[in-house]
Amino acid sequence: MTTTTATATLTTRHAAEYLGVACVTLTVWRSQGRGPRYLRLGRLVRYRISDLDEWLQEQIIEPAKDQ
């Protein structure tokens, strides 16, 4: 079986490394209903790389221009 980038999943630890945040941060965000989308496979939590990239794009803030 092959894994494409769109369907590749990461553990919480690897997703946290990918995003540059602590594992506990992702855990807290999940409990608060915040952060990137994730998959729950039984007791396992996984993050799709495509969802992490999409969430990162949504975090971009354009600075206000002087008027």
PyMOL CGO cylinders between C-alpha atoms (Angstrom):
from pymol import cmd
from pymol.cgo import CYLINDER

trace = [
    CYLINDER, 0.00, 0.00, 0.00, 1.29, 3.47, -0.86, 0.3, 1, 1, 1, 1, 1, 1,
    CYLINDER, 1.29, 3.47, -0.86, 0.64, 6.66, 1.04, 0.3, 1, 1, 1, 1, 1, 1,
    CYLINDER, 0.64, 6.66, 1.04, 0.20, 9.94, -0.76, 0.3, 1, 1, 1, 1, 1, 1,
    CYLINDER, 0.20, 9.94, -0.76, 0.91, 13.30, 0.79, 0.3, 1, 1, 1, 1, 1, 1,
    CYLINDER, 0.91, 13.30, 0.79, -2.83, 14.10, 0.81, 0.3, 1, 1, 1, 1, 1, 1,
    CYLINDER, -2.83, 14.10, 0.81, -3.64, 11.00, 2.89, 0.3, 1, 1, 1, 1, 1, 1,
    CYLINDER, -3.64, 11.00, 2.89, -0.50, 10.77, 5.00, 0.3, 1, 1, 1, 1, 1, 1,
    CYLINDER, -0.50, 10.77, 5.00, -1.22, 10.94, 8.72, 0.3, 1, 1, 1, 1, 1, 1,
    CYLINDER, -1.22, 10.94, 8.72, 0.91, 11.92, 11.68, 0.3, 1, 1, 1, 1, 1, 1,
    CYLINDER, 0.91, 11.92, 11.68, 0.73, 11.11, 15.37, 0.3, 1, 1, 1, 1, 1, 1,
    CYLINDER, 0.73, 11.11, 15.37, 0.13, 13.96, 17.79, 0.3, 1, 1, 1, 1, 1, 1,
    CYLINDER, 0.13, 13.96, 17.79, 3.86, 14.11, 18.51, 0.3, 1, 1, 1, 1, 1, 1,
    CYLINDER, 3.86, 14.11, 18.51, 4.80, 14.30, 14.85, 0.3, 1, 1, 1, 1, 1, 1,
    CYLINDER, 4.80, 14.30, 14.85, 2.00, 16.77, 14.06, 0.3, 1, 1, 1, 1, 1, 1,
    CYLINDER, 2.00, 16.77, 14.06, 3.22, 18.98, 16.92, 0.3, 1, 1, 1, 1, 1, 1,
    CYLINDER, 3.22, 18.98, 16.92, 6.75, 18.88, 15.51, 0.3, 1, 1, 1, 1, 1, 1,
    CYLINDER, 6.75, 18.88, 15.51, 5.39, 19.69, 12.04, 0.3, 1, 1, 1, 1, 1, 1,
    CYLINDER, 5.39, 19.69, 12.04, 3.56, 22.74, 13.43, 0.3, 1, 1, 1, 1, 1, 1,
    CYLINDER, 3.56, 22.74, 13.43, 6.34, 23.76, 15.82, 0.3, 1, 1, 1, 1, 1, 1,
    CYLINDER, 6.34, 23.76, 15.82, 4.19, 23.50, 18.95, 0.3, 1, 1, 1, 1, 1, 1,
    CYLINDER, 4.19, 23.50, 18.95, 4.24, 21.25, 22.01, 0.3, 1, 1, 1, 1, 1, 1,
    CYLINDER, 4.24, 21.25, 22.01, 2.26, 17.99, 22.07, 0.3, 1, 1, 1, 1, 1, 1,
    CYLINDER, 2.26, 17.99, 22.07, 0.31, 19.28, 25.03, 0.3, 1, 1, 1, 1, 1, 1,
    CYLINDER, 0.31, 19.28, 25.03, -0.74, 22.29, 22.95, 0.3, 1, 1, 1, 1, 1, 1,
    CYLINDER, -0.74, 22.29, 22.95, -2.44, 20.05, 20.38, 0.3, 1, 1, 1, 1, 1, 1,
    CYLINDER, -2.44, 20.05, 20.38, -4.07, 18.06, 23.18, 0.3, 1, 1, 1, 1, 1, 1,
    CYLINDER, -4.07, 18.06, 23.18, -5.42, 21.24, 24.78, 0.3, 1, 1, 1, 1, 1, 1,
    CYLINDER, -5.42, 21.24, 24.78, -6.63, 22.57, 21.43, 0.3, 1, 1, 1, 1, 1, 1,
    CYLINDER, -6.63, 22.57, 21.43, -8.49, 19.29, 20.79, 0.3, 1, 1, 1, 1, 1, 1,
    CYLINDER, -8.49, 19.29, 20.79, -10.18, 19.45, 24.20, 0.3, 1, 1, 1, 1, 1, 1,
    CYLINDER, -10.18, 19.45, 24.20, -11.21, 23.07, 23.50, 0.3, 1, 1, 1, 1, 1, 1,
    CYLINDER, -11.21, 23.07, 23.50, -12.47, 22.33, 19.99, 0.3, 1, 1, 1, 1, 1, 1,
    CYLINDER, -12.47, 22.33, 19.99, -9.69, 24.46, 18.47, 0.3, 1, 1, 1, 1, 1, 1,
    CYLINDER, -9.69, 24.46, 18.47, -6.71, 23.79, 16.25, 0.3, 1, 1, 1, 1, 1, 1,
    CYLINDER, -6.71, 23.79, 16.25, -6.41, 21.69, 13.11, 0.3, 1, 1, 1, 1, 1, 1,
    CYLINDER, -6.41, 21.69, 13.11, -8.86, 18.95, 12.14, 0.3, 1, 1, 1, 1, 1, 1,
    CYLINDER, -8.86, 18.95, 12.14, -7.91, 15.45, 13.25, 0.3, 1, 1, 1, 1, 1, 1,
    CYLINDER, -7.91, 15.45, 13.25, -8.99, 11.85, 12.90, 0.3, 1, 1, 1, 1, 1, 1,
    CYLINDER, -8.99, 11.85, 12.90, -10.00, 9.62, 15.75, 0.3, 1, 1, 1, 1, 1, 1,
    CYLINDER, -10.00, 9.62, 15.75, -9.39, 5.96, 14.93, 0.3, 1, 1, 1, 1, 1, 1,
    CYLINDER, -9.39, 5.96, 14.93, -10.66, 4.19, 18.02, 0.3, 1, 1, 1, 1, 1, 1,
    CYLINDER, -10.66, 4.19, 18.02, -8.37, 5.50, 20.74, 0.3, 1, 1, 1, 1, 1, 1,
    CYLINDER, -8.37, 5.50, 20.74, -5.79, 6.77, 18.26, 0.3, 1, 1, 1, 1, 1, 1,
    CYLINDER, -5.79, 6.77, 18.26, -5.61, 10.40, 17.17, 0.3, 1, 1, 1, 1, 1, 1,
    CYLINDER, -5.61, 10.40, 17.17, -4.06, 11.16, 13.81, 0.3, 1, 1, 1, 1, 1, 1,
    CYLINDER, -4.06, 11.16, 13.81, -3.57, 14.33, 11.80, 0.3, 1, 1, 1, 1, 1, 1,
    CYLINDER, -3.57, 14.33, 11.80, -3.59, 14.45, 8.00, 0.3, 1, 1, 1, 1, 1, 1,
    CYLINDER, -3.59, 14.45, 8.00, -0.76, 16.57, 6.64, 0.3, 1, 1, 1, 1, 1, 1,
    CYLINDER, -0.76, 16.57, 6.64, -3.20, 18.18, 4.22, 0.3, 1, 1, 1, 1, 1, 1,
    CYLINDER, -3.20, 18.18, 4.22, -5.37, 19.30, 7.17, 0.3, 1, 1, 1, 1, 1, 1,
    CYLINDER, -5.37, 19.30, 7.17, -2.35, 20.70, 9.00, 0.3, 1, 1, 1, 1, 1, 1,
    CYLINDER, -2.35, 20.70, 9.00, -1.32, 22.66, 5.90, 0.3, 1, 1, 1, 1, 1, 1,
    CYLINDER, -1.32, 22.66, 5.90, -4.87, 23.97, 5.44, 0.3, 1, 1, 1, 1, 1, 1,
    CYLINDER, -4.87, 23.97, 5.44, -5.07, 25.03, 9.09, 0.3, 1, 1, 1, 1, 1, 1,
    CYLINDER, -5.07, 25.03, 9.09, -1.72, 26.82, 8.82, 0.3, 1, 1, 1, 1, 1, 1,
    CYLINDER, -1.72, 26.82, 8.82, -3.00, 28.75, 5.79, 0.3, 1, 1, 1, 1, 1, 1,
    CYLINDER, -3.00, 28.75, 5.79, -6.04, 29.84, 7.81, 0.3, 1, 1, 1, 1, 1, 1,
    CYLINDER, -6.04, 29.84, 7.81, -3.74, 31.30, 10.48, 0.3, 1, 1, 1, 1, 1, 1,
    CYLINDER, -3.74, 31.30, 10.48, -2.16, 33.85, 8.15, 0.3, 1, 1, 1, 1, 1, 1,
    CYLINDER, -2.16, 33.85, 8.15, -2.91, 37.39, 9.24, 0.3, 1, 1, 1, 1, 1, 1,
    CYLINDER, -2.91, 37.39, 9.24, -2.41, 40.21, 6.78, 0.3, 1, 1, 1, 1, 1, 1,
    CYLINDER, -2.41, 40.21, 6.78, -0.99, 43.28, 8.47, 0.3, 1, 1, 1, 1, 1, 1,
    CYLINDER, -0.99, 43.28, 8.47, -3.14, 46.40, 8.28, 0.3, 1, 1, 1, 1, 1, 1,
    CYLINDER, -3.14, 46.40, 8.28, -1.97, 48.93, 5.75, 0.3, 1, 1, 1, 1, 1, 1,
    CYLINDER, -1.97, 48.93, 5.75, -1.52, 52.55, 6.73, 0.3, 1, 1, 1, 1, 1, 1,
    CYLINDER, -1.52, 52.55, 6.73, -4.28, 54.70, 5.32, 0.3, 1, 1, 1, 1, 1, 1,
]
cmd.load_cgo(trace, "trace")
